[in-house]
Amino acid sequence: MRSFKPDEWISQAEAARLRGVSRQAIARLVLKGRFRPLDVGGRVFLRRSEVESYSRLNVRAVPRMSEKTENVKKLIESLTPLELQSLASYLRSKISRHPLEEKWDITYGTDP
């Protein structure tokens, strides 16, 4: 019989901190069978070694906004309503209308 070593086991919350993901993400991995949990009195523990060695390739990363996109977002948020309307008009002139907009004669940002 193998001896139980408490320091080899961590909670789902600790596993989440260790991996830089949410506790819910760890719980989903447990449900998918990616970790072999130990249930003690209703609390779920995971082997620290399994969590540390789990391949990040198997974990779907949350897309992050690129620096350029973040800069554009900040720029747009700093525009006055008139500047924003001018930008919207410019972009509409550069982007073709969707076929349904053509079919239903939908226009945006114009006074009736």
Sequence and secondary structure as in RCSB ss.txt:
>XXXX:A:sequence
MRSFKPDEWISQAEAARLRGVSRQAIARLVLKGRFRPLDVGGRVFLRRSEVESYSRLNVRAVPRMSEKTENVKKL
IESLTPLELQSLASYLRSKISRHPLEEKWDITYGTDP
>XXXX:A:secstr
     GGGEEEHHHHHHHHTS HHHHHHHHHTTSS  EEETTEEEEEHHHHHH  GGGS       HHHHHHHHH
HHHS HHHHHHHHHHHHHHS   HHHHHHT   S   
